[in-house]
Amino acid sequence: MLFCSVGLLLSACNSAQKKEIEALDKETMAIHDEAMKEMADMNRTSRAIKTFLTTATMTPEQSAVFSEALINMEKAEADMMAWMAQYKSPENKPAEEALAYLKDQKAKISKNRDDIHAALEAGKKLLPK
C-alpha cells in the first residue's frame, strides 16, 4: 500500500513538474515574441534615425547621442540573435535540469526585451516629431 502511495505521489510530482515546465516555456516564448515585435519597431526607428542623420546639421556632441542610440539598438538586436541561436528546448531533460535551464533562459530573454524596449524608447525620443 505504501509503495502504491509513493508511486502515485511521484507521478503527481512529475505531472506538476511537467506543468511547471510547460508554463515556464510558454512564459519564455511569450517574452521572446513581445521582444521580437518591439525589435521590428526598433529597426524602423533605427532606419529613421539613419535617414535623419543624413540631412541633419549637428554638433559632434549631438551626433554622439544619435550614434549611442544606434549602437544600443544594434547591441540589443545582436543579443536577441545570439539568444535565439543558443536556445534549445529542454525536452527530454530531467525535470530539475529543464526548470533550471528555462529559468535562466527566461531571465536572459527578459533582460534582452528590456534592453530592446529601452533602446527603442531612447531612439524614438531623438526623432523629430
C-alpha positions as CSV (number, residue, x, y, z in Angstrom):
1,M,0.0,0.0,0.0
2,L,2.8,2.4,0.9
3,F,4.6,1.6,-2.3
4,C,1.5,2.5,-4.3
5,S,1.1,5.8,-2.5
6,V,4.8,6.7,-3.2
7,G,4.2,5.7,-6.8
8,L,1.2,8.0,-7.1
9,L,3.0,10.8,-5.3
10,L,5.9,10.5,-7.8
11,S,3.6,10.5,-10.8
12,A,1.7,13.5,-9.4
13,C,5.0,15.3,-8.8
14,N,6.1,14.5,-12.4
15,S,2.8,15.8,-13.7
16,A,3.2,19.0,-11.6
17,Q,6.8,19.5,-12.8
18,K,5.7,18.9,-16.4
19,K,3.0,21.6,-16.0
20,E,5.6,24.0,-14.4
21,I,8.0,23.3,-17.3
22,E,5.3,23.9,-19.9
23,A,4.2,27.1,-18.1
24,L,7.8,28.4,-17.9
25,D,8.4,27.5,-21.5
26,K,5.3,29.3,-22.6
27,E,6.2,32.4,-20.5
28,T,9.7,32.5,-22.0
29,M,8.4,32.3,-25.6
30,A,5.8,35.0,-24.8
31,I,8.6,37.3,-23.7
32,H,10.5,36.4,-26.8
33,D,7.6,37.2,-29.0
34,E,7.0,40.5,-27.3
35,A,10.6,41.4,-27.7
36,M,10.5,40.5,-31.4
37,K,7.6,42.8,-32.0
38,E,9.5,45.7,-30.3
39,M,12.6,44.8,-32.2
40,A,10.7,45.3,-35.5
41,D,9.7,48.8,-34.3
42,M,13.3,49.4,-33.1
43,N,14.6,48.5,-36.6
44,R,12.2,51.0,-38.2
45,T,13.3,53.6,-35.7
46,S,16.9,52.9,-36.4
47,R,16.3,53.4,-40.1
48,A,14.5,56.7,-39.4
49,I,17.4,57.9,-37.3
50,K,19.9,57.0,-40.0
51,T,17.8,58.8,-42.6
52,F,17.5,61.8,-40.3
53,L,21.3,61.9,-39.8
54,T,21.9,62.2,-43.5
55,T,20.2,65.6,-43.6
56,A,20.7,67.0,-40.1
57,T,23.3,69.5,-39.1
58,M,24.6,68.8,-35.7
59,T,27.5,69.4,-33.4
60,P,29.7,66.4,-32.6
61,E,28.1,66.2,-29.2
62,Q,24.6,66.0,-30.7
63,S,25.7,63.4,-33.2
64,A,27.3,61.3,-30.5
65,V,23.8,61.0,-28.8
66,F,22.4,59.6,-32.0
67,S,25.4,57.3,-32.5
68,E,25.0,55.9,-29.0
69,A,21.3,55.2,-29.6
70,L,22.1,53.3,-32.8
71,I,24.9,51.3,-31.0
72,N,22.4,50.3,-28.2
73,M,19.9,49.2,-30.9
74,E,22.5,47.2,-32.7
75,K,23.6,45.5,-29.4
76,A,20.0,44.7,-28.4
77,E,19.4,43.1,-31.8
78,A,22.7,41.2,-31.7
79,D,21.8,39.9,-28.2
80,M,18.4,38.7,-29.5
81,M,20.1,36.9,-32.4
82,A,22.6,35.3,-30.0
83,W,19.8,34.2,-27.6
84,M,17.8,32.6,-30.4
85,A,20.9,30.8,-31.8
86,Q,21.8,29.3,-28.5
87,Y,18.3,28.5,-27.2
88,K,17.4,24.8,-27.3
89,S,14.2,23.3,-26.0
90,P,14.9,21.3,-22.8
91,E,12.6,18.4,-23.8
92,N,13.8,15.0,-22.8
93,K,15.9,16.5,-20.0
94,P,15.3,15.7,-16.3
95,A,12.7,18.0,-14.8
96,E,15.1,19.8,-12.4
97,E,17.5,20.5,-15.3
98,A,14.8,21.7,-17.6
99,L,13.4,24.0,-14.9
100,A,16.8,25.5,-14.2
101,Y,17.5,25.9,-17.9
102,L,14.2,27.6,-18.6
103,K,14.5,29.9,-15.6
104,D,17.9,31.0,-16.9
105,Q,16.6,31.5,-20.4
106,K,13.6,33.5,-19.2
107,A,15.9,35.8,-17.2
108,K,18.1,36.3,-20.3
109,I,15.3,37.0,-22.7
110,S,13.6,39.3,-20.2
111,K,16.8,41.3,-20.0
112,N,17.0,41.4,-23.8
113,R,13.4,42.5,-24.0
114,D,14.1,45.3,-21.5
115,D,17.2,46.4,-23.5
116,I,15.2,46.4,-26.7
117,H,12.5,48.5,-25.1
118,A,15.0,51.0,-23.6
119,A,16.8,51.3,-26.9
120,L,13.6,51.8,-28.8
121,E,12.3,54.4,-26.5
122,A,15.6,56.3,-26.5
123,G,15.6,56.3,-30.3
124,K,12.1,57.5,-30.6
125,K,12.8,60.5,-28.3
126,L,15.6,61.5,-30.7
127,L,13.4,61.7,-33.8
128,P,11.8,65.0,-34.7
129,K,8.0,65.0,-34.1
